[in-house]
Amino acid sequence: MALSHDARIAIVGAGKMGEALVSGWLDCSKPPAGTIGARNLLAVNRSQERCDQLRRAYGIACTLDLSEALSADIVVIGVKPQVVPCVLADLKRADPTGDRMRSSVFVSIAAGLSTAAIEGMLFEGARVVRVMPNMPLMVAQGASGVCGGAACASEDVAFVRDLFGCLGVAQIVPESDMDAVCALSGSGPAYVALMVESMRDAAIGEGLDAETAERFALQTVYGTARYMLERRIGPEQTRASICSPNGTTVAALDAMVQAGFPEAVRAAVAAAARRSKELGNVQ
């Protein structure tokens, strides 16, 4: 699969994540997003005010009319999982036979919804790719799991992976792993934010001012992740390299384990995975 000069990508929803896709693809210089210009993008949103804002900011077309997405080569379904059935039902009403949509690839970024569920809401043979991105995609540092439906060619899935890879890291995974991806990287930024918040508040309790505490907590998380990525060093080795016998880090880690930190993280990921499965039941 490749994008022609006049190819069209429709982004249905065009909320924060949809806008991040628009902004990121327009800014990206590497393929396949490097060939995407404002002429290739169509946003669909039910708010005229939102459409006007997107037009001014990015020079793209934006419409209130969902049926205009039927002519797109790629249709990104960027609405909440509970809203997806209504959106796809509206698309089917606009094209009952599916003739106009058969050449489109549908990309869902809705948590929990399986490719089979989306195919069932569209038409037999619908080409569906499921993507689970996360919030850092908004600064081109996302982590996106990608999988294809039954009717999707491997080239379609690889193309969507590369498209999202322009905005961070994207990897094709079995669909059976997508709830775990949602629980790990999809919800993960909130776990990190809670840890930064907790580190900041603890440091304030030890006497640091709030601004310094937050700045140091953020830089510590960012710097540690970058160190491990660039040096290709795993978390266990990184943790061990910081610890010295009877030192402050060992005392801190012992306290974290005793307080149940590893169990709390496991419980959080398990709860998010369960909720992802529940969201999939909207079909």
C-alpha positions in Angstrom: 0.0 0.0 0.0 1.2 3.5 -0.8 -0.3 7.0 -0.8 -0.8 8.7 -4.1 -0.3 12.5 -4.4 -4.1 13.0 -4.1 -4.8 10.3 -1.6 -7.2 11.2 1.2 -7.0 10.4 4.9 -10.1 11.1 6.9 -9.9 11.5 10.7 -13.3 11.0 12.2 -13.5 12.6 15.6 -10.6 15.0 15.4 -10.3 15.4 19.1 -6.9 15.7 20.9 -5.6 12.4 19.5 -6.9 13.1 16.1 -5.3 16.6 16.1 -2.1 15.0 17.2 -2.2 12.7 14.1 -2.8 15.7 11.8 0.0 17.8 13.4 2.4 14.9 13.6 1.9 13.7 10.0 2.2 17.2 8.6 5.4 17.8 10.5 7.0 14.4 9.7 9.6 14.2 6.9 10.2 10.5 6.8 8.1 8.1 4.8 5.3 7.4 4.5 4.0 10.5 6.3 6.6 12.7 4.5 4.4 12.8 1.4 1.3 13.9 3.4 0.2 17.5 3.0 -2.8 19.4 4.1 -4.5 18.5 0.8 -4.5 14.9 1.8 -6.2 15.3 5.2 -9.9 15.6 6.0 -11.2 16.0 9.6 -14.7 15.1 10.5 -16.1 16.7 13.7 -19.7 17.6 14.8 -18.6 21.0 16.0 -18.4 23.9 13.5 -16.2 25.8 16.0 -13.8 22.8 16.1 -13.7 22.5 12.4 -12.9 26.2 12.0 -10.1 25.9 14.5 -8.5 22.9 12.7 -8.8 24.7 9.3 -7.0 27.8 10.7 -4.3 25.8 12.5 -3.4 23.3 9.8 -5.0 24.4 6.5 -6.8 21.1 6.2 -10.4 20.4 5.1 -12.9 19.8 7.9 -16.5 18.9 7.7 -19.6 18.2 9.8 -20.7 15.6 7.2 -19.6 12.1 8.0 -20.5 10.9 4.6 -17.6 12.8 3.1 -15.2 10.3 4.8 -16.6 7.6 2.4 -14.3 8.8 -0.4 -11.1 8.5 1.8 -8.4 5.9 1.2 -7.8 5.7 4.9 -10.5 6.3 7.5 -9.2 6.8 11.1 -12.0 6.2 13.6 -10.8 8.5 16.4 -13.9 8.6 18.7 -14.5 6.9 22.1 -15.2 3.2 22.1 -18.8 3.8 23.2 -19.4 6.1 20.2 -17.9 3.9 17.5 -21.1 1.8 16.9 -23.0 5.0 16.2 -20.4 6.4 13.9 -20.1 3.2 11.9 -23.9 2.9 11.7 -24.0 6.4 10.2 -21.4 5.4 7.7 -23.4 2.3 6.7 -26.5 4.4 6.3 -24.6 6.7 3.9 -23.3 3.7 1.9 -25.7 0.7 2.5 -24.0 -1.6 0.0 -20.5 -0.7 1.1 -19.5 0.0 -2.5 -17.9 3.3 -1.8 -16.0 2.0 1.3 -14.6 -1.2 -0.1 -11.4 0.4 -1.2 -10.9 2.1 2.2 -8.7 1.0 5.1 -10.4 1.6 8.4 -8.0 2.4 11.3 -9.5 2.2 14.7 -7.8 3.8 17.7 -10.6 2.9 20.1 -9.5 1.0 23.1 -10.9 -2.5 23.5 -12.8 -2.9 20.2 -11.6 -5.9 18.2 -11.1 -5.8 14.5 -13.9 -8.5 14.2 -16.3 -6.2 16.1 -15.5 -3.3 13.8 -15.8 -5.5 10.7 -19.2 -6.7 11.9 -20.4 -3.1 12.2 -19.3 -2.3 8.7 -19.6 -4.9 6.0 -18.1 -8.3 5.1 -14.6 -7.9 3.8 -14.0 -4.6 5.5 -10.2 -3.8 5.7 -9.7 -3.0 9.4 -6.5 -2.1 11.2 -6.5 -1.6 15.0 -4.0 0.7 16.6 -3.5 1.4 20.3 -1.5 4.6 20.5 -0.8 6.7 23.6 -0.6 10.3 24.6 3.1 10.9 24.0 2.2 10.5 20.3 1.2 14.2 20.6 5.0 15.1 20.8 6.0 12.4 18.3 7.1 10.0 21.1 4.2 7.6 21.1 4.1 3.9 21.5 1.5 2.2 19.3 0.5 -1.4 19.0 -0.9 -2.4 15.6 -2.8 -5.4 14.4 -4.8 -6.2 11.3 -8.3 -7.8 10.8 -9.2 -10.8 8.8 -9.6 -9.0 5.4 -6.6 -6.8 5.8 -3.5 -7.5 3.7 -0.2 -7.6 5.5 0.9 -4.6 3.3 -2.0 -2.6 4.7 -1.0 -3.4 8.3 2.7 -2.6 7.7 1.7 0.7 6.1 -0.4 1.8 9.1 2.5 0.7 11.4 4.9 2.9 9.4 2.4 5.8 9.5 2.2 5.7 13.2 5.9 4.9 13.5 6.4 8.5 12.2 5.0 9.6 15.6 7.2 7.4 17.8 7.5 3.7 18.1 4.9 1.4 16.4 5.0 -2.4 16.4 2.7 -5.1 14.9 1.4 -7.4 17.6 -1.1 -10.3 17.7 -4.6 -9.0 18.4 -4.7 -11.2 21.5 -2.0 -8.9 23.0 -3.9 -5.6 22.4 -5.6 -5.5 25.8 -2.1 -5.8 27.4 -0.7 -3.1 25.1 -3.6 -0.9 26.1 -2.9 -1.5 29.8 0.8 -1.0 29.5 1.5 1.8 27.0 -2.0 3.1 26.4 -2.7 3.9 30.1 1.0 3.9 31.0 1.6 7.7 30.7 -0.9 8.2 33.6 1.0 5.7 35.8 4.2 7.7 35.1 2.4 11.0 35.8 1.2 9.6 39.2 4.7 8.5 40.0 6.1 12.0 39.2 3.3 13.5 41.3 4.2 11.2 44.2 7.9 11.9 43.9 7.3 15.6 43.8 5.0 15.6 46.8 7.4 13.4 48.8 10.3 15.8 48.0 8.2 18.7 49.1 7.7 16.8 52.4 11.4 16.7 52.7 11.8 20.4 52.3 12.1 21.1 48.6 10.0 23.8 47.0 7.2 22.6 44.7 8.7 24.0 41.5 12.1 22.5 42.0 10.6 19.2 43.2 8.5 18.8 40.1 11.3 19.8 37.7 13.7 17.3 39.2 11.1 14.5 39.3 10.2 15.1 35.6 13.9 15.3 34.5 14.7 12.1 36.5 12.0 10.1 34.7 12.8 11.6 31.3 16.6 11.2 31.7 16.3 7.6 33.0 14.2 6.5 30.1 16.5 8.2 27.6 19.6 6.7 29.3 18.1 3.2 29.1 17.0 3.6 25.5 20.2 5.1 24.2 22.5 2.8 26.1 20.3 -0.2 25.5 20.4 -1.1 29.1 17.5 -2.9 30.7 15.7 -1.8 33.9 17.1 -4.5 36.1 20.7 -3.5 35.1 20.0 0.2 35.4 18.5 -0.3 38.9 21.5 -2.4 40.0 24.0 0.0 38.7 22.6 2.8 40.9 22.5 0.8 44.1 25.4 0.6 46.5 25.5 -1.6 49.6 23.6 0.1 52.5 23.1 3.2 50.4 20.2 5.6 50.0 18.8 3.9 46.9 18.7 0.4 48.5 16.9 1.9 51.5 14.4 3.6 49.1 13.8 0.5 47.0 13.3 -1.7 50.1 10.7 0.8 51.4 9.0 0.7 48.0 8.8 -3.1 47.9 7.6 -3.2 51.5 4.9 -0.7 50.7 3.7 -3.0 47.8 4.9 -0.9 44.8 5.4 -3.9 42.4 2.1 -5.4 43.4 0.3 -2.0 42.9 1.7 -1.7 39.4 0.7 -5.3 38.5 -2.8 -4.6 39.9 -3.0 -1.4 37.8 -2.0 -3.1 34.6 -4.4 -6.0 35.2 -7.3 -3.6 36.0 -6.7 -1.6 32.8 -6.5 -4.9 30.7 -9.8 -6.0 32.2 -11.4 -2.7 31.4 -10.1 -2.9 27.9 -11.8 -6.2 27.5 -15.1 -4.8 28.9 -15.0 -1.9 26.4 -14.8 -4.5 23.7 -18.3 -5.7 24.7 -20.0 -2.7 23.2 -20.5 -4.6 20.0 
